[in-house]
Amino acid sequence: MSNSQSSNVQSIHDKAPERNPGMDFDPGVFAGLRVNRSAVERRAATLGKRRTVKKDYQAAWLLKAVSCIDLTTLAGDDTPGKVRRLCQKARRPVRQDILDGLGVGDLGLTVGAVCVYHNLIGVAVEALQGTNIPVAAVSTGFPAGQIPLELKLAQVRDAVKAGASEIDIVISRSRVLTGDWAGLYYEVKAFREACGDAHMKSILATGELATLTHVAHASWVCMMAGSDFIKTSTGKEAVNATLPFSLVMVRAIRDYYALTGCRVGYKPAGGISKAKEALEYLFLMKEELGREWLSPTLFRFGASSLLGDIERQLEHHLTGSYSAQHRHPVS
Ligand SMILES: O=C[C@H](O)COP(=O)(O)O
């Protein structure tokens, strides 16, 4: 792999994060927007098409994907020990012998963040001391969000106090399903204020929003209310991240940028476990938003098992058994 390819992976990780100040609630901006499902699905299908790309570029893109992972554990059997092990992996996500084999030496490569439940924030903060890896905490009654607003706000403030610098909030799906866009805006804005200096990612739970038009409108409202990232799913819905949901959301991000000049990040999450899928998402970001969004400051995968497959594919890449099914047009 060339020096410029490997330094690209490291330098994107050191950029300052973007912030979104939000804007006044204005339903006129999105009310007329309707999403054509079949057009979106046709476009999504093209992202999954196989084409070949030079093996060196493939490895560089997989390393970039690693730097964009929110390495996640959100399970009932999470323990302090499990979170400490995850943080160790976050510090050195790819085995040194693989990096040496790729010719990139000591890249200083880490994942984008470690994402945990509220009660394990302190453990993760301690285990990541001395690194610049942020701790992300899921909040506001994750995953369903079915608790009172005061409890949600208290949870956000508490997570920040415990050391989380990224807060993944869940929106109230009922506000979307009943068309209460102003209610959604003021709720998310209150979360934004409770986050203080922490970054806020708003989880739409797209699989529970009934229509792609709702996904587009909810994306707009969350961005207007000051979300730094919009995120598809909790990983707990029946349908989580998909390319059609992603297309709708990144196009809303593109249009919000055109209107406000502000870059909002994107986080597909839930069920993304294969290197090939990661490449499809990177391709989507590059095609729809441009290279600027191919950075952990503006793009994250929420994933608990993706890193393992990427590491396996990088290893296969070295041994020459990198499978044709993983070739994909990402450069
Ligand atoms: O936010 C992240 C998701 O909960 C992770 O979902 P996953 O376990 O399907 O990768």
Ligand as a Chemical Component Dictionary entry (heavy atoms), coordinates in Angstrom:
data_LIG
# 
_chem_comp.id                   LIG 
_chem_comp.type                 NON-POLYMER 
_chem_comp.pdbx_formal_charge   0 
_chem_comp.three_letter_code    LIG 
# 
loop_
_chem_comp_atom.comp_id 
_chem_comp_atom.atom_id 
_chem_comp_atom.alt_atom_id 
_chem_comp_atom.type_symbol 
_chem_comp_atom.charge 
_chem_comp_atom.model_Cartn_x 
_chem_comp_atom.model_Cartn_y 
_chem_comp_atom.model_Cartn_z 
_chem_comp_atom.pdbx_ordinal 
LIG O1 O1 O 0 -25.555 1.263  17.403 1  
LIG C1 C1 C 0 -25.118 0.172  17.126 2  
LIG C2 C2 C 0 -25.901 -1.049 16.993 3  
LIG O2 O2 O 0 -26.602 -1.336 18.148 4  
LIG C3 C3 C 0 -25.010 -2.199 16.641 5  
LIG O3 O3 O 0 -25.784 -3.188 16.061 6  
LIG P1 P1 P 0 -25.152 -4.614 15.659 7  
LIG O4 O4 O 0 -24.904 -5.319 16.972 8  
LIG O5 O5 O 0 -26.201 -5.263 14.827 9  
LIG O6 O6 O 0 -23.877 -4.387 14.926 10 
# 
loop_
_chem_comp_bond.comp_id 
_chem_comp_bond.atom_id_1 
_chem_comp_bond.atom_id_2 
_chem_comp_bond.value_order 
_chem_comp_bond.pdbx_ordinal 
LIG O1 C1 DOUB 1 
LIG C1 C2 SING 2 
LIG C2 O2 SING 3 
LIG C2 C3 SING 4 
LIG C3 O3 SING 5 
LIG O3 P1 SING 6 
LIG P1 O4 DOUB 7 
LIG P1 O5 SING 8 
LIG P1 O6 SING 9 
# 
